[in-house]
Amino acid sequence: MNKTLAELAALVNGTVIGDASIVISGIASLTDARSGDITFFTNPRYRRLLSSTQASAVIAAERISDTDLPLIIAPDPYRAYAIIARLCFEKPFCPLGISPQAVIAESAVIGAEPSISPLVFIGEDTVIGDRVVIHPGVIIGAQVRIGNDVILHSNFVLQERSILGDRVILHPGVVIGGDGFGYARDHQGASIKIPQVGIVQIDDDVEIGANSTVDRAALGKTWIKRGAKIDNLVMVAHNVVIGEDTVVVAQSGIAGSTEIGNRVILAAKAGIAGHLHIGDRATVTATGGVHKDVPAGSVVSGRPAIPHRDWLKSKILCSRLPEMHTELKQLKEAVARLEERLEHNKNGKEES
């Protein structure tokens, strides 16, 4: 990348403060940046690094008094950083063709400009779109449908009849379409497997992180809607629906038949019980355990999850428990002394 600060500012709807003609060739952190790099600053805890950074310019949300470096002031600096970083690091698409070491069923249909690596398996009657990149060790079952511009990283498994939209990115170790966890108990308590005969549908622009799993439906479909982003080590059970632009952070788990709305945030280690509804734009904070429906737009915390403000109040009260215990002990002792005094006075009156 070789672009002036003015050109970069135009890309991110930002404003330049300082020399707009400076040429930027890369992007790096405050500590790693060198001359020609642009860096990124929004967190006040890193303000001390502004005086020592070697960067040629800084992306920020507002004017910074601590530096004389040229700035791009952007209304959304994280978005600005993302756009410029992609400009720096994304490589142009270059199809590699189909490796002779890939195993592809004769009935499979492969679109234009594929990049299919060695040790890939593609099953019967599967249809793959254009410009799809499939890395080594990927297994794709029969009757799968994959859209255009999809990237499947190494050791990814896509079970039969699953559907992927366009521009889906699935990272190493992801398993899509494994059996849901469905069993019935007989009269002796033994588990009888319930056939999982549904599918998984993943819509356009979804990205799923390493070693996450999305189970096939018992009946019907497990559905990840457009633009959803799922982090590493996330478990999505059978018949779950995850709404558009929802974010599910690492180590979260969603039990069967729960519906997650649009633009929801499930923070790290969130646990969602089955057959629930999480409303649009709701947030479950880190380690939140949800056991009942969550209204749209609300924020819940804790296990079991309660409204976030109530949870904060409970945490404040918990921090005071030792002090409150001491006060309660002192009050009990004072009450006991008063009772003794009252009893003594009562006995004295009776004797007189």
C-alpha positions in Angstrom: 0.0 0.0 0.0 1.2 3.5 -0.9 -1.5 6.0 -0.3 -1.5 9.6 1.0 -3.1 10.4 4.3 -5.8 12.3 2.4 -6.6 9.2 0.3 -6.9 7.0 3.3 -9.1 9.6 5.1 -11.5 9.7 2.1 -11.8 5.9 2.3 -12.9 5.9 5.9 -14.9 9.2 5.9 -12.3 10.8 8.1 -10.7 14.2 8.5 -7.0 14.9 8.3 -5.3 17.0 10.9 -1.7 17.8 9.8 0.1 17.0 6.6 -2.3 15.2 4.3 0.3 14.5 1.7 2.3 12.0 3.8 2.5 8.7 2.1 1.5 5.7 4.1 2.8 2.2 3.2 1.7 0.1 6.2 -0.2 -0.2 9.4 1.2 -1.3 12.8 0.7 -1.0 16.6 2.0 2.0 18.5 5.0 0.0 19.7 5.9 -1.7 16.4 5.2 1.1 13.9 8.0 2.6 11.8 8.3 5.5 9.5 5.7 5.1 6.8 3.2 3.3 9.0 -0.1 4.5 10.3 -1.1 3.4 13.8 -4.3 3.3 15.9 -5.2 5.0 19.2 -8.5 4.9 21.1 -7.6 3.5 24.6 -6.4 6.1 27.1 -4.2 3.5 28.8 -1.8 3.5 25.8 -1.5 7.3 25.7 2.0 7.2 27.1 3.1 5.3 23.9 2.2 8.2 21.7 5.4 10.1 22.7 7.6 7.2 21.6 5.9 5.7 18.6 7.8 5.9 15.3 4.6 6.0 13.2 4.0 8.6 10.6 0.3 9.1 11.4 -2.4 8.0 13.9 -6.0 7.0 13.5 -8.1 8.4 16.3 -11.6 9.4 17.4 -10.7 13.0 18.3 -7.8 15.4 18.3 -5.0 14.3 20.6 -3.1 16.9 22.6 -0.2 14.6 23.4 1.2 14.3 19.9 2.2 16.4 16.9 1.8 13.5 14.5 -0.7 13.9 11.7 -4.1 12.4 12.5 -7.0 10.8 10.7 -10.0 11.7 12.8 -12.7 9.1 12.0 -16.3 8.9 13.4 -15.7 5.2 14.0 -12.0 4.6 14.4 -12.3 0.8 14.7 -14.0 0.7 11.4 -11.4 3.0 9.9 -8.7 0.7 11.2 -10.4 -2.4 9.7 -10.7 -0.8 6.3 -7.1 0.4 6.2 -5.7 -2.9 7.6 -7.6 -4.9 4.9 -6.1 -2.6 2.3 -2.6 -3.4 3.7 -2.9 -7.1 4.1 -5.5 -8.6 1.8 -3.9 -10.4 -1.1 -5.4 -10.3 -4.5 -7.3 -13.5 -5.4 -5.2 -15.9 -7.4 -6.9 -19.3 -8.2 -4.6 -22.3 -7.8 -6.8 -24.8 -9.6 -7.6 -28.4 -8.4 -4.8 -30.5 -6.9 -4.5 -34.0 -8.4 -4.2 -35.2 -4.8 -7.8 -34.1 -4.0 -10.5 -36.7 -4.1 -13.6 -35.4 -5.9 -16.7 -37.4 -6.7 -17.5 -37.6 -10.5 -21.0 -36.2 -9.8 -19.7 -33.1 -8.0 -19.9 -29.8 -9.7 -17.0 -27.3 -9.2 -17.4 -23.6 -10.2 -15.0 -21.3 -12.0 -11.5 -20.4 -10.7 -11.3 -22.9 -7.8 -8.4 -23.4 -5.4 -8.7 -26.9 -4.1 -5.7 -28.2 -2.1 -4.3 -31.7 -1.7 -6.1 -34.1 0.7 -9.5 -32.6 0.1 -12.5 -34.9 -0.2 -15.7 -33.8 -2.0 -18.7 -36.1 -2.0 -21.4 -37.1 -4.5 -23.7 -34.5 -6.0 -22.1 -31.6 -4.2 -22.2 -28.3 -6.0 -19.4 -25.7 -5.3 -19.6 -22.1 -6.5 -17.0 -19.8 -8.1 -13.7 -18.7 -6.6 -14.0 -21.1 -3.7 -10.7 -21.7 -1.7 -10.5 -25.1 0.0 -7.4 -25.7 2.1 -5.8 -29.1 2.8 -7.6 -31.8 4.8 -11.2 -30.5 4.2 -14.0 -33.0 4.0 -17.2 -32.1 2.3 -20.0 -34.6 2.3 -22.6 -35.5 -0.3 -25.3 -33.2 -1.7 -23.7 -30.1 -0.2 -24.3 -26.7 -1.7 -21.6 -24.0 -1.4 -21.8 -20.5 -2.7 -19.3 -18.2 -4.3 -16.1 -16.7 -2.8 -16.2 -19.1 0.2 -13.0 -19.9 2.2 -12.7 -23.3 3.9 -9.6 -23.6 6.1 -7.7 -26.8 6.9 -9.3 -29.8 8.6 -12.8 -28.4 8.3 -15.7 -30.9 8.0 -19.0 -30.2 6.2 -21.5 -33.0 6.6 -24.0 -34.1 3.9 -26.8 -31.8 2.6 -25.4 -28.7 4.4 -25.8 -25.3 2.7 -23.3 -22.5 2.6 -24.0 -19.0 1.2 -21.6 -16.6 -0.5 -18.4 -15.2 1.1 -18.6 -17.6 4.1 -15.3 -18.1 6.0 -14.9 -21.3 8.1 -11.7 -21.6 10.1 -9.6 -24.7 11.0 -11.3 -27.5 12.9 -14.8 -26.3 12.4 -17.5 -29.0 12.1 -20.8 -28.2 10.4 -23.6 -30.7 10.3 -22.6 -33.2 12.9 -25.5 -35.0 14.7 -27.3 -33.0 17.3 -27.3 -34.4 20.8 -30.7 -36.1 20.8 -31.6 -39.1 22.9 -34.7 -40.6 24.6 -34.7 -42.6 27.8 -36.3 -46.0 27.9 -37.9 -47.5 31.1 -34.6 -48.7 32.3 -32.9 -45.3 31.8 -30.8 -46.3 28.8 -30.4 -43.7 26.0 -32.0 -44.3 22.7 -30.6 -42.2 19.8 -33.0 -39.9 18.0 -32.1 -39.7 14.3 -30.9 -36.3 13.4 -32.2 -36.0 9.8 -32.2 -32.2 9.3 -29.6 -29.9 7.8 -27.5 -26.8 8.6 -27.9 -23.6 6.5 -25.3 -20.9 6.8 -26.2 -17.7 4.9 -24.0 -15.1 3.2 -21.1 -13.4 5.0 -21.0 -15.6 8.0 -17.6 -16.3 9.6 -17.0 -19.1 12.2 -13.8 -19.4 14.2 -11.6 -22.4 14.9 -12.9 -25.6 16.5 -16.5 -24.4 16.7 -19.4 -26.8 15.9 -22.8 -26.3 14.4 -25.1 -29.4 14.7 -27.6 -30.5 12.1 -31.2 -30.2 13.0 -33.2 -33.2 14.3 -35.9 -32.1 11.8 -35.8 -29.0 9.6 -32.7 -26.9 9.9 -30.1 -25.3 12.1 -29.8 -21.8 10.6 -27.0 -19.2 10.9 -28.3 -16.1 9.2 -26.5 -13.4 7.1 -23.5 -11.6 8.6 -23.4 -13.6 11.9 -19.9 -13.9 13.4 -19.0 -16.8 15.6 -15.7 -17.0 17.6 -13.5 -20.0 18.4 -14.7 -22.9 20.5 -18.4 -22.1 20.3 -21.1 -24.9 20.3 -24.4 -24.4 18.4 -26.9 -27.2 19.0 -29.5 -28.7 16.8 -32.4 -26.4 15.5 -30.8 -23.3 16.8 -31.4 -20.1 14.8 -28.8 -17.3 15.0 -30.0 -13.9 13.6 -28.4 -11.5 11.2 -25.2 -9.7 12.3 -25.2 -11.4 15.7 -21.9 -12.0 17.4 -21.1 -15.1 19.5 -17.8 -14.9 21.4 -15.5 -17.7 22.4 -16.5 -20.7 24.5 -20.2 -19.8 24.4 -22.8 -22.6 24.1 -26.4 -22.5 22.7 -28.7 -25.4 23.5 -31.2 -26.9 21.1 -34.1 -25.0 19.5 -33.2 -21.6 20.9 -33.7 -18.6 18.6 -31.2 -15.8 18.8 -32.4 -12.5 17.3 -30.6 -10.0 15.0 -27.5 -8.0 16.2 -27.4 -9.8 19.5 -24.1 -10.1 21.4 -23.3 -13.2 23.4 -20.0 -12.4 25.2 -17.4 -15.0 26.2 -18.6 -18.2 27.9 -22.2 -17.2 27.7 -24.5 -20.3 28.2 -28.0 -20.3 26.7 -30.5 -23.0 27.7 -32.7 -24.7 25.1 -36.1 -23.6 23.6 -35.5 -19.9 24.5 -35.9 -16.6 22.6 -33.2 -13.9 22.8 -34.6 -10.7 21.4 -33.0 -8.4 18.8 -30.0 -6.3 20.0 -29.9 -8.0 23.4 -26.6 -8.5 25.1 -25.6 -11.4 27.4 -22.4 -10.4 29.2 -19.4 -12.7 29.8 -20.2 -16.0 31.6 -23.9 -15.1 31.6 -26.2 -18.1 32.1 -29.6 -17.6 30.4 -32.5 -19.8 31.6 -35.4 -17.7 30.3 -36.3 -15.5 27.4 -34.4 -12.2 27.1 -36.4 -9.2 25.8 -35.1 -7.2 22.8 -32.6 -4.5 23.6 -31.9 -5.7 27.1 -28.6 -6.5 28.8 -28.4 -9.4 31.2 -25.5 -10.7 33.4 -24.8 -13.4 35.9 -25.8 -17.1 36.5 -28.7 -17.2 36.3 -28.8 -14.1 34.1 -30.7 -11.1 35.5 -30.9 -7.5 34.3 -27.4 -6.0 34.2 -28.1 -3.2 36.6 -29.6 -5.6 39.2 -26.5 -7.8 38.8 -24.2 -4.8 39.4 -26.2 -4.0 42.6 -25.9 -7.6 43.7 -22.1 -7.6 43.2 -21.8 -4.4 45.3 -23.8 -6.1 48.0 -21.6 -9.2 47.8 -18.5 -7.1 48.2 -20.0 -5.8 51.5 -21.0 -9.2 52.9 -18.0 -9.4 55.4 -18.8 -6.0 56.7 -22.5 -6.7 56.9 -21.8 -10.0 58.6 -19.9 -8.1 61.3 -22.6 -5.6 61.7 -25.3 -8.3 61.9 -23.2 -10.1 64.6 -22.9 -6.8 66.6 -26.7 -6.2 66.2 -27.5 -9.7 67.5 -25.2 -9.2 70.5 -26.8 -5.8 71.2 -30.3 -7.3 71.0 -29.3 -10.1 73.3 -28.1 -7.6 75.9 -31.3 -5.6 75.6 -33.4 -8.8 76.1 -31.3 -9.7 79.2 -31.8 -6.2 80.6 -35.6 -6.3 79.9 -35.8 -9.7 81.5 -33.8 -8.5 84.5 -36.1 -5.4 84.9 -39.2 -7.6 84.6 -38.0 -10.0 87.3 -37.2 -7.1 89.6 -40.7 -5.6 89.3 -42.3 -9.0 90.0 -40.2 -9.5 93.2 -41.2 -6.0 94.4 
